[in-house]
Amino acid sequence: MPNPAVRSALFVIVLLLSNLLASQAHAEQIPVSLNDALTLFYQRNLDLLAAQYNIDQAKADEVIASAIPNPTVGFQLSELANNLNKGSNATGCSHDPNVSCGPAEYFSFSQLIEMAGKRGLRMEGSGFATQAAESDFKDALRIFSNMVRDAYYDLLQAQKNRWLAQEIVDHYYEITQANTLRLKSGDIAESDFLRVRMEAMRAQSDLDVNQAAVEQAQAAFAMILRWPEKGMQFVAQEEWPDSKALGANLAADELVTQAMRKRPDLQADKQRKAQSEKELELARRLKYPDVTLTAGYARDPSNNALNSGFVGVSIPVPLFYQYQGESDKAAVAMNQSQLAIEQTEMSIRSEVVSALATWTSTDKIVQRFKEGLLDDALAVRNSSELAYSKGATGVLDFIEAQRSYKNIMHDYYAALINRANAYYDLAKALGVEPGPDKPARFPATTLE
């Protein structure tokens, strides 16, 4: 069996090789900011393209709804016989029985005239449908943008945990080197040396686990961006939302009121309600018949006048069916749209209150870390190391201080990520979109 000094040297070599391989694995990295991620997502996401196609379809329906019925042009030949009106008595024809005056010819022009403002109602209803499709697109941006942010901060959290694990591995490397010298000089027992070395091995295992977590987060992030071939190269840059934009005392009622005004999903529901009202009115007006006007020219040798004109009007009579089914169906659709509005309003109120509570809680937790908990954890670790190096404390106290520092830092990074997610969840609930490198625009009354 090699002596402890040799085993320690081998352990140090293993750590160096692991760090070298890790650095080579991340040689070709692509730093990505949150704004970069959103830009890539907007450019490559198929779901947003589909939502855009819905807008185009709604605009096409709007063109269809505004169309005026095309006129009808008719031509008719009649009185086709062997003699073809020979010796016709009509004025303008030859009365010679051997001369044909030709068949009767009729030229007609008819136009449907929609009555009771049906075309206008169709146009108004399709206009609201287009507005609803545009609101749906904005709502898709609201939802998908937060999905990108969640994946971005998941990757950032995995990177921070890996950084912490790497810091602890490097820290134990320095301690192991110092302990090797102390072991040779007899300052520490071999059992204490081995305990510290086992903690160093655990730290290396934690680094391996966190490296795997980073790669998994990179793959998930790349799938969100629809760019899997670059997944293992993405590195999320560290950036956090500006806490000053939110203030400390947000009024929940004011935020709910703002969300009711700005949420695109609620706007879409209201626009569909307006569309259903127009469709109901249109269904009720179907019982008013449309009028077809007809005018034409006739050249009829069988009449006294060879050339004549004619006009006519035709109106369908709603005798057996007065379109009651269409009216009932439209009324049901309008009631359903009103129910959708009420459900969305309740959902918005719940989302805003919940998001505000989460933001308040996570912000307080982060502030608690910054106000002393981080400094205390670092001070305890440093003092424990100093005492251990001088033999004033045992190895168990030293190891416990190292573990406490790791746990505190891990919790701190988790709190930062939770706070960032809470910020964007609140912005999402309010229906506001934070612009590039700037916070969401919240009501002026809530700012400090």
C-alpha positions in Angstrom: 0.0 0.0 0.0 1.4 3.4 -0.8 1.9 5.8 2.1 -0.6 8.7 2.7 1.7 11.2 1.0 1.8 9.2 -2.2 -1.9 8.7 -2.1 -2.3 12.4 -1.6 -0.1 13.2 -4.6 -2.2 10.8 -6.7 -5.4 12.5 -5.6 -4.0 15.9 -6.5 -3.1 14.6 -10.0 -6.6 13.3 -10.4 -8.0 16.7 -9.5 -5.7 18.5 -12.0 -6.7 16.1 -14.8 -10.4 16.6 -14.0 -10.1 20.3 -14.1 -8.1 20.1 -17.4 -10.8 18.0 -19.0 -13.5 20.3 -17.8 -11.8 23.3 -19.2 -11.3 21.6 -22.6 -15.0 20.6 -22.7 -16.0 24.3 -22.3 -13.4 25.7 -24.7 -16.0 26.6 -27.4 -18.7 28.3 -25.5 -21.4 30.7 -26.8 -22.3 33.3 -24.2 -26.0 34.1 -24.4 -27.8 37.0 -22.7 -31.5 36.9 -21.8 -32.3 39.3 -24.7 -30.2 37.1 -27.1 -32.2 34.1 -26.0 -35.5 35.8 -26.6 -34.4 37.1 -30.0 -33.3 33.6 -31.1 -36.6 32.2 -29.8 -38.7 34.7 -31.7 -36.7 33.9 -34.9 -36.9 30.2 -34.8 -40.1 29.2 -32.9 -42.7 27.5 -35.0 -45.6 28.1 -32.5 -45.2 31.9 -32.9 -45.3 31.5 -36.7 -48.5 29.5 -36.4 -50.0 32.3 -34.3 -49.0 34.7 -37.0 -50.7 32.6 -39.6 -53.9 32.8 -37.5 -53.7 36.6 -37.8 -53.3 36.3 -41.6 -56.3 33.9 -41.8 -58.4 36.3 -39.8 -57.5 39.2 -42.1 -58.4 37.0 -45.1 -61.8 36.3 -43.4 -62.2 40.0 -43.0 -61.8 40.5 -46.7 -64.3 37.8 -47.4 -66.8 39.3 -45.0 -66.6 42.7 -46.7 -67.1 41.3 -50.2 -70.1 42.6 -52.1 -72.1 39.9 -54.0 -71.2 39.7 -57.6 -73.8 40.6 -60.2 -75.2 38.0 -62.6 -75.3 38.5 -66.3 -77.6 36.3 -68.4 -78.3 35.6 -72.1 -81.1 33.5 -73.4 -82.3 32.4 -76.9 -85.9 31.3 -77.4 -88.4 30.5 -80.1 -85.9 28.3 -81.8 -87.9 26.6 -84.7 -87.6 25.8 -88.3 -89.1 29.0 -89.6 -87.3 31.3 -87.0 -90.1 33.9 -87.1 -90.4 34.2 -90.9 -92.9 36.9 -91.8 -93.0 38.3 -88.3 -95.5 41.1 -87.6 -93.2 42.8 -85.1 -92.3 46.4 -85.9 -88.8 46.5 -87.4 -89.0 43.0 -89.0 -89.6 42.2 -92.6 -93.1 40.9 -93.2 -92.1 38.8 -96.1 -93.0 35.2 -95.3 -89.7 34.0 -96.8 -87.5 36.3 -94.6 -86.6 35.1 -91.1 -86.5 37.7 -88.3 -84.4 35.4 -86.1 -84.9 33.9 -82.6 -85.9 35.8 -79.6 -82.9 37.1 -77.6 -82.9 38.1 -73.9 -80.0 39.9 -72.1 -80.4 40.3 -68.3 -78.4 41.8 -65.4 -79.3 41.0 -61.8 -77.8 42.2 -58.5 -78.4 40.9 -55.0 -78.9 43.8 -52.5 -78.3 42.8 -48.9 -80.8 44.4 -46.6 -80.9 45.3 -42.9 -77.1 46.0 -42.7 -76.0 42.4 -42.9 -72.8 43.2 -44.7 -71.8 45.9 -42.2 -72.4 43.5 -39.3 -70.2 40.8 -41.0 -67.5 43.4 -41.5 -67.6 44.5 -37.8 -67.7 40.9 -36.5 -64.7 39.9 -38.7 -62.8 43.0 -37.5 -63.2 41.9 -33.9 -62.1 38.4 -34.9 -58.9 39.9 -36.4 -58.3 41.9 -33.2 -58.8 38.8 -31.1 -56.2 36.9 -33.2 -53.7 39.7 -32.7 -54.4 39.6 -29.0 -53.9 35.8 -29.0 -50.5 36.4 -30.7 -49.5 38.9 -27.9 -50.6 36.4 -25.3 -48.5 33.7 -27.0 -45.5 36.1 -26.7 -46.3 36.6 -23.1 -46.4 32.9 -22.3 -43.6 31.7 -24.5 -41.3 34.6 -23.4 -41.6 33.4 -19.8 -41.0 29.8 -20.9 -37.6 31.0 -22.4 -36.8 32.9 -19.2 -37.5 29.9 -17.1 -35.2 27.7 -19.2 -32.5 30.5 -19.2 -32.5 30.8 -15.4 -32.6 27.0 -15.0 -29.3 27.0 -17.0 -27.9 29.9 -15.0 -28.7 28.1 -11.7 -27.0 24.9 -12.9 -24.0 27.0 -13.9 -23.9 28.7 -10.5 -24.1 25.4 -8.7 -21.3 24.0 -10.9 -19.2 27.1 -10.2 -19.8 26.6 -6.5 -18.8 22.9 -6.8 -15.7 23.9 -8.7 -14.8 26.5 -6.0 -15.1 23.8 -3.3 -13.0 21.4 -5.3 -10.3 24.0 -5.7 -10.6 24.9 -2.1 -10.1 21.3 -1.0 -7.2 21.0 -3.4 -5.4 23.8 -1.5 -6.3 22.3 1.8 -5.1 18.8 0.7 -1.8 20.2 -0.3 -1.4 21.9 3.0 -2.5 18.8 4.9 0.1 16.7 3.0 2.8 18.9 4.4 1.3 18.8 7.8 1.0 15.0 7.7 4.7 14.7 6.8 5.6 16.9 9.7 3.3 15.1 12.1 1.0 18.1 12.8 -2.2 16.1 12.0 -3.3 12.5 12.4 -3.6 10.3 9.4 -7.3 9.8 10.3 -8.0 13.5 10.1 -6.1 13.7 6.8 -8.2 10.9 5.3 -11.4 12.5 6.5 -10.6 15.7 4.7 -9.5 13.8 1.6 -12.9 11.9 1.6 -14.6 15.3 1.7 -12.5 16.4 -1.2 -13.6 13.3 -3.1 -17.2 14.0 -2.3 -16.7 17.5 -3.6 -15.3 16.1 -6.9 -18.4 13.9 -7.1 -20.6 16.9 -6.6 -18.8 18.7 -9.4 -19.5 15.7 -11.7 -23.2 15.8 -10.8 -23.4 19.5 -11.3 -21.6 19.2 -14.6 -24.3 16.7 -15.7 -27.0 19.1 -14.5 -25.5 21.9 -16.6 -25.5 19.7 -19.7 -29.1 18.7 -19.1 -30.1 22.4 -18.7 -28.2 23.3 -21.9 -30.1 20.6 -23.8 -33.4 21.8 -22.5 -32.5 25.4 -23.2 -31.5 24.5 -26.8 -34.8 22.6 -27.3 -36.7 25.7 -26.3 -34.7 27.8 -28.8 -35.1 25.1 -31.5 -31.3 24.9 -31.9 -30.3 21.5 -30.5 -27.0 21.3 -32.5 -25.6 24.2 -30.4 -27.0 23.1 -27.1 -23.8 22.0 -25.4 -22.2 25.4 -26.2 -24.7 27.8 -24.7 -23.6 29.6 -21.5 -26.1 31.9 -19.8 -24.7 35.2 -18.8 -25.4 36.3 -15.2 -28.0 39.0 -15.2 -30.7 39.8 -12.7 -33.9 42.0 -13.0 -33.7 45.4 -11.4 -35.4 45.2 -8.0 -35.9 49.0 -7.8 -38.5 48.8 -10.5 -40.9 46.9 -8.3 -40.7 48.8 -5.1 -41.3 47.3 -1.6 -45.0 48.1 -1.1 -47.0 47.1 -4.2 -50.8 47.6 -4.0 -52.4 44.3 -5.0 -55.7 46.0 -6.1 -53.9 48.5 -8.3 -51.9 45.7 -9.9 -55.1 43.6 -10.5 -56.7 46.6 -12.1 -53.7 47.2 -14.4 -53.7 43.5 -15.3 -57.4 43.7 -16.2 -56.5 46.5 -18.7 -53.4 45.0 -20.2 -53.7 41.2 -20.2 -54.0 40.2 -23.9 -55.9 37.0 -23.1 -58.7 39.1 -21.4 -58.6 41.5 -24.4 -59.0 38.6 -26.8 -62.0 37.3 -24.8 -63.7 40.7 -24.8 -63.1 41.1 -28.5 -64.6 37.7 -29.2 -67.6 38.7 -27.0 -68.0 41.8 -29.2 -67.7 39.5 -32.3 -70.4 37.2 -30.9 -72.7 40.2 -30.3 -72.4 41.2 -33.9 -73.0 37.6 -35.1 -76.1 37.4 -32.9 -77.5 40.6 -34.4 -76.6 39.3 -37.8 -78.5 36.1 -37.1 -81.5 38.0 -36.0 -81.5 40.1 -39.2 -81.5 37.0 -41.4 -85.3 37.0 -41.3 -85.3 40.3 -43.2 -85.1 39.1 -46.9 -82.5 40.3 -49.3 -83.7 41.8 -52.6 -82.6 40.8 -56.1 -82.9 43.5 -58.8 -83.1 42.4 -62.4 -82.9 44.5 -65.6 -82.5 43.5 -69.2 -83.0 44.0 -72.9 -85.2 41.8 -75.1 -85.2 41.4 -78.9 -88.4 39.3 -79.5 -89.8 39.1 -83.0 -92.9 37.4 -81.7 -93.9 40.7 -79.9 -95.4 43.7 -81.5 -92.2 45.6 -80.5 -89.1 44.0 -81.7 -86.8 45.7 -79.1 -87.9 46.2 -75.5 -86.5 46.3 -72.0 -87.6 44.8 -68.7 -87.0 45.2 -64.9 -87.8 43.0 -62.0 -87.6 42.4 -58.3 -87.4 39.1 -56.4 -87.7 38.6 -52.7 -87.5 35.3 -50.7 -90.5 34.9 -48.4 -89.6 33.5 -44.9 -92.8 31.6 -44.7 -91.7 28.3 -43.3 -88.4 29.1 -41.6 -87.4 32.4 -39.9 -83.8 31.5 -39.0 -84.6 30.9 -35.4 -81.9 28.2 -35.1 -79.2 30.6 -36.2 -80.3 33.1 -33.6 -80.4 30.5 -30.8 -76.9 29.3 -31.8 -75.5 32.8 -31.9 -77.0 33.5 -28.5 -75.4 30.4 -26.9 -72.0 31.5 -28.4 -72.4 35.0 -26.9 -73.2 33.5 -23.5 -70.1 31.3 -23.7 -67.9 34.2 -24.6 -69.2 36.1 -21.5 -68.5 33.1 -19.3 -64.9 33.0 -20.7 -64.4 36.6 -19.8 -65.5 36.0 -16.2 -63.3 32.9 -15.9 -60.3 34.8 -17.3 -60.9 37.7 -14.9 -60.9 35.4 -11.9 -57.8 33.6 -13.1 -56.0 37.0 -13.6 -56.9 38.1 -10.1 -55.6 34.8 -8.6 -52.4 34.9 -10.7 -51.6 38.5 -9.8 -52.1 38.0 -6.0 -50.1 34.7 -6.1 -47.3 36.2 -8.2 -47.1 39.3 -5.9 -46.9 37.1 -2.8 -44.2 35.0 -4.3 -42.2 38.1 -5.4 -42.4 39.6 -1.9 -41.3 36.4 -0.3 -38.4 35.7 -2.6 -37.2 39.3 -2.5 -37.1 39.2 1.3 -35.2 35.9 1.3 -32.5 37.4 -1.0 -32.2 40.5 1.1 -31.8 38.4 4.2 -28.9 36.6 2.5 -27.3 39.9 1.5 -27.7 41.5 4.9 -25.3 39.2 6.6 -26.0 35.5 6.1 -23.5 35.2 3.3 -20.8 37.1 5.2 -21.5 35.0 8.3 -21.1 31.7 6.4 -17.8 32.9 4.8 -16.5 34.2 8.2 -17.3 30.8 9.9 -15.6 28.9 7.1 -12.5 31.1 7.3 -12.2 31.1 11.0 -12.7 27.4 11.1 -9.9 26.9 8.6 -7.6 29.1 10.6 -8.4 27.3 13.8 -8.0 23.9 12.1 -4.6 24.9 10.6 -3.4 25.9 14.1 -4.8 22.8 15.7 -7.3 24.8 17.8 -10.3 22.9 16.5 -11.1 19.3 15.4 -11.5 18.0 11.9 -15.2 17.5 12.3 -15.8 21.2 13.1 -13.8 22.1 10.1 -15.7 19.8 7.8 -19.0 21.0 9.2 -18.0 24.6 8.5 -17.2 23.7 4.9 -20.6 21.9 4.5 -22.4 24.9 6.0 -20.8 27.3 3.6 -21.7 25.1 0.6 -25.3 24.8 1.8 -25.6 28.5 2.4 -24.2 29.4 -1.1 -26.4 26.7 -2.7 -29.5 28.2 -1.0 -28.4 31.7 -2.0 -28.2 30.8 -5.7 -31.5 29.1 -5.5 -33.0 32.2 -3.9 -31.6 34.4 -6.6 -33.1 32.2 -9.3 -36.5 32.0 -7.5 -36.5 35.8 -7.2 -35.8 36.3 -10.9 -38.5 33.9 -11.9 -40.9 35.5 -9.4 -40.2 38.9 -11.0 -40.9 37.7 -14.5 -43.9 35.7 -13.3 -45.3 38.9 -11.8 -44.7 40.8 -15.1 -46.4 38.0 -17.0 -49.4 38.1 -14.6 -49.7 41.9 -15.1 -49.5 41.6 -18.9 -46.4 43.8 -19.2 -43.3 42.8 -21.2 -40.0 43.9 -19.8 -38.0 45.5 -22.6 -34.3 44.9 -23.4 -32.1 45.6 -20.4 -34.8 47.4 -18.6 -37.4 46.3 -16.0 -41.1 46.0 -16.5 -43.2 49.1 -16.4 -45.3 49.0 -13.3 -47.7 51.7 -12.1 -46.1 54.9 -11.1 -47.9 54.8 -7.8 -46.1 51.6 -6.8 -42.6 52.8 -7.5 -40.4 54.2 -4.8 
